[in-house]
């Protein structure tokens, strides 16, 4: 099994800043911060830094997905 912490191997982040989360989700910062404020999108606070798990972004997008129009 390969070492997941190899220094030359690009790592996929497990958590990102709110600005990066908005970019990944394809939404504006205002929309993302509104979701954080409402509690729709969970985040992690470490010191002064706020992080959002990439999995949480995917789950948030899935919860807001709409089906085909009839």
Secondary structure by P-SEA (a helix, b strand, c coil): ccccccccbbbbbccccaaaaaaaacccaaaaaaaaaaccbbbbbcccbbbbbaaaaaaaaaaacccccc
